[in-house]
Amino acid sequence: MIASLSGTVTALGATSVVVDVNGFGALVHCSPRTVSGLRLEQPATLQTSLVVREDSLTLYGFADTDERDCFELLLTASGVGPRIAQAACAVLSPSELRAAIASEDLVTLTKVPGIGKKGAERICIELRDKVNTLALTTQPPATSSTPTVSSAWREQVSQGLQGLGWSARDAEAACDRVAELAETTPQPPVAELMRAALRSLAKT
């Protein structure tokens, strides 16, 4: 198991990064929020989870252990794969996710693309006991510095939303709804715009 890695960021995508670790380039799939906190040619440390399949080894990266632990917990639920687990961690914070499962808040869980009512019910039934234990053993997320927004924020947010399962049309509509924030706030971070876009999609 690869629990974490540290190195230099050599490539950035909407939902993935490449980290050079002593000459070894590791491709890591990350949420748009995690990606937005990284910079090309700058050092980075990611908490990671290795998902093993018959035909692939896929590494997922997170800004902190709390988010990674929630991702791994979701993978233990029936019918939840890495893509849905990653989308859940992007839409909901670890504390929001734990609270929704513990209280069987199906409305909150179905805000995640790929999780319907039956899927949310199954997650609550299978994980509500485990989630309380997780809350006691995980540490608070580390505080990260606020990144500056890229001039291509719309493309980053749109691609990130599509990578999480929304259609291109929904992603563009969400970008339109947060455009005012990007224009009126001096250099808002892409992560903030992503969270605003996710909130707008959750309301639709």
C-alpha positions as CSV (number, residue, x, y, z in Angstrom):
1,M,0.0,0.0,0.0
2,I,1.3,3.5,-0.9
3,A,0.0,5.7,1.9
4,S,1.6,8.9,0.7
5,L,4.1,10.4,-1.7
6,S,6.2,13.5,-1.9
7,G,7.9,15.0,-4.9
8,T,7.8,17.7,-7.6
9,V,4.6,18.3,-9.6
10,T,5.5,17.9,-13.3
11,A,2.0,17.9,-14.9
12,L,-1.5,19.1,-13.9
13,G,-4.8,18.0,-15.3
14,A,-8.4,18.7,-14.3
15,T,-8.6,15.6,-12.1
16,S,-5.0,14.2,-12.1
17,V,-1.4,15.2,-11.5
18,V,2.0,13.7,-12.1
19,V,4.4,13.8,-9.2
20,D,8.1,13.1,-9.8
21,V,9.5,11.1,-6.9
22,N,13.2,10.7,-7.3
23,G,12.9,10.3,-11.1
24,F,9.8,8.1,-10.9
25,G,6.7,9.9,-12.4
26,A,3.6,8.8,-10.5
27,L,0.2,9.5,-12.0
28,V,-2.3,10.4,-9.2
29,H,-6.0,10.9,-9.6
30,C,-7.2,13.8,-7.4
31,S,-10.3,15.9,-6.8
32,P,-10.4,19.3,-8.5
33,R,-10.1,20.9,-5.1
34,T,-6.8,19.0,-4.4
35,V,-5.5,19.8,-7.9
36,S,-6.2,23.5,-7.4
37,G,-3.8,23.6,-4.4
38,L,-0.9,22.3,-6.4
39,R,1.6,24.1,-8.7
40,L,3.8,23.0,-11.6
41,E,7.4,22.5,-10.7
42,Q,6.7,22.9,-7.0
43,P,7.1,20.3,-4.2
44,A,3.9,18.6,-3.0
45,T,2.9,15.9,-0.6
46,L,-0.3,13.9,-1.1
47,Q,-2.0,11.3,1.0
48,T,-2.8,8.4,-1.3
49,S,-4.9,5.3,-1.7
50,L,-4.0,2.5,-4.2
51,V,-6.9,0.8,-5.8
52,V,-6.0,-2.6,-7.2
53,R,-8.0,-4.2,-10.0
54,E,-7.3,-7.2,-12.2
55,D,-6.2,-5.0,-15.1
56,S,-5.0,-1.9,-13.3
57,L,-3.3,-0.2,-10.4
58,T,-4.7,3.3,-9.8
59,L,-3.4,5.8,-7.3
60,Y,-5.8,8.4,-5.8
61,G,-4.4,11.4,-4.0
62,F,-5.8,13.7,-1.3
63,A,-4.7,16.8,0.5
64,D,-5.2,15.3,3.9
65,T,-5.7,11.9,5.7
66,D,-9.2,12.7,6.7
67,E,-10.4,12.9,3.1
68,R,-8.5,9.8,2.1
69,D,-10.0,7.8,5.0
70,C,-13.5,8.9,3.9
71,F,-12.7,7.8,0.4
72,E,-11.5,4.4,1.5
73,L,-14.5,4.0,3.8
74,L,-16.9,4.7,0.9
75,L,-15.2,2.0,-1.2
76,T,-16.3,-0.6,1.3
77,A,-19.9,0.1,0.5
78,S,-21.7,-2.1,-2.1
79,G,-21.9,-0.5,-5.5
80,V,-19.5,2.3,-4.7
81,G,-16.4,2.5,-6.9
82,P,-13.5,5.0,-6.9
83,R,-15.2,7.5,-9.2
84,I,-18.3,7.8,-7.0
85,A,-16.2,7.9,-3.8
86,Q,-14.0,10.6,-5.3
87,A,-17.1,12.6,-6.4
88,A,-18.5,12.3,-2.8
89,C,-15.3,13.7,-1.4
90,A,-15.4,16.6,-3.8
91,V,-19.0,17.5,-3.1
92,L,-19.0,17.0,0.6
93,S,-16.3,17.7,3.3
94,P,-15.3,14.7,5.5
95,S,-17.3,16.1,8.4
96,E,-20.4,16.6,6.1
97,L,-20.1,13.2,4.7
98,R,-19.8,11.5,8.1
99,A,-22.8,13.5,9.4
100,A,-24.9,12.6,6.4
101,I,-24.2,8.9,6.8
102,A,-24.6,8.9,10.6
103,S,-28.0,10.8,10.4
104,E,-29.1,8.9,7.2
105,D,-29.5,12.2,5.4
106,L,-30.4,10.9,2.0
107,V,-31.0,14.3,0.5
108,T,-27.4,15.3,1.1
109,L,-25.9,12.0,-0.1
110,T,-27.9,12.1,-3.4
111,K,-26.3,15.5,-4.2
112,V,-23.3,13.4,-5.3
113,P,-23.4,12.4,-9.0
114,G,-23.9,8.6,-9.3
115,I,-25.6,8.2,-5.9
116,G,-29.4,7.7,-6.1
117,K,-31.8,7.2,-3.3
118,K,-31.3,3.4,-3.1
119,G,-27.6,3.8,-3.2
120,A,-27.7,6.4,-0.4
121,E,-29.8,4.1,1.7
122,R,-27.4,1.3,1.2
123,I,-24.4,3.5,2.1
124,C,-26.1,4.5,5.4
125,I,-27.0,1.0,6.3
126,E,-23.6,-0.4,5.6
127,L,-21.4,2.5,6.9
128,R,-23.3,4.2,9.7
129,D,-21.5,2.1,12.4
130,K,-18.1,2.4,10.7
131,V,-18.4,6.1,10.2
132,N,-18.5,6.8,14.0
133,T,-15.3,4.9,14.5
134,L,-13.7,6.8,11.6
135,A,-14.6,10.2,13.2
136,L,-12.8,9.2,16.4
137,T,-9.6,8.1,14.7
138,T,-9.1,10.7,12.0
139,Q,-7.2,13.9,12.5
140,P,-8.6,17.3,11.5
141,P,-7.6,18.3,8.0
142,A,-4.4,20.3,7.6
143,T,-4.8,23.9,6.7
144,S,-3.5,24.7,3.3
145,S,-2.5,28.0,1.8
146,T,-5.0,29.7,-0.6
147,P,-4.0,29.3,-4.2
148,T,-4.5,32.2,-6.7
149,V,-7.0,31.7,-9.5
150,S,-5.9,30.9,-13.0
151,S,-7.1,33.0,-15.9
152,A,-8.5,29.7,-17.3
153,W,-10.6,29.1,-14.2
154,R,-13.7,28.3,-16.2
155,E,-12.0,25.5,-18.1
156,Q,-10.6,24.1,-14.9
157,V,-13.9,24.1,-13.1
158,S,-15.8,22.8,-16.1
159,Q,-13.4,19.9,-16.7
160,G,-13.3,19.1,-13.0
161,L,-17.1,18.9,-12.8
162,Q,-17.3,16.7,-15.9
163,G,-14.6,14.5,-14.3
164,L,-16.9,14.1,-11.3
165,G,-19.8,12.9,-13.5
166,W,-21.8,16.0,-14.5
167,S,-22.6,16.6,-18.1
168,A,-20.8,19.3,-20.1
169,R,-24.0,21.3,-20.2
170,D,-24.5,21.2,-16.4
171,A,-20.8,22.1,-15.9
172,E,-21.1,25.1,-18.1
173,A,-24.3,26.2,-16.5
174,A,-22.6,26.0,-13.1
175,C,-19.7,28.1,-14.3
176,D,-22.2,30.7,-15.5
177,R,-23.7,30.9,-12.0
178,V,-20.3,31.5,-10.3
179,A,-18.9,33.8,-13.0
180,E,-20.0,36.8,-11.0
181,L,-17.9,35.6,-8.0
182,A,-14.9,35.3,-10.3
183,E,-15.3,38.8,-11.6
184,T,-16.1,40.6,-8.4
185,T,-13.7,38.9,-6.0
186,P,-10.0,39.8,-6.4
187,Q,-8.3,36.6,-7.5
188,P,-10.6,34.0,-5.9
189,P,-9.0,30.5,-5.7
190,V,-10.2,27.9,-8.2
191,A,-11.0,25.7,-5.2
192,E,-13.5,28.3,-4.0
193,L,-15.1,28.6,-7.4
194,M,-15.3,24.8,-7.6
195,R,-17.1,24.6,-4.2
196,A,-19.5,27.4,-5.3
197,A,-20.2,25.5,-8.5
198,L,-20.8,22.3,-6.6
199,R,-23.2,24.1,-4.3
200,S,-25.1,25.5,-7.2
201,L,-25.5,22.1,-8.8
202,A,-26.7,20.6,-5.5
203,K,-29.5,23.1,-5.5
204,T,-30.7,22.2,-9.0
